[in-house]
Amino acid sequence: MRKILMVSAILAMTTAVPVMAGDIDAGEKVFRKCKACHVVDAEKNKTGPHLVNIMGRTAGSLESFKKYSKAMKESGIVWSEETL
């Protein structure tokens, strides 16, 4: 559940949907759009890579996911609260 909340908060910060900070219900609603492609509670890739242990991971580096864009692989981004 903690991972779902974290990802929900991340997505709330990075989308155009206006939400209040700490609004879990709103974060879960936003994440509904993302869960078609991403999983947060299992190391299982879908259309997009899973988001388990995403904090501290370099963008485009999950070995088990092979469909990253060139831009993502070359971005050098390390996922943190700030970069998300």
Secondary structure, 3 states (H helix, E strand, C coil): CHHHHHHHHHHHHHCCCCCCCCCHHHHHHHHCCCCCCCCCCCCCCCCCCCCCCCCCCECCCCCCCCCCCHHHHCCCCECCCCCC
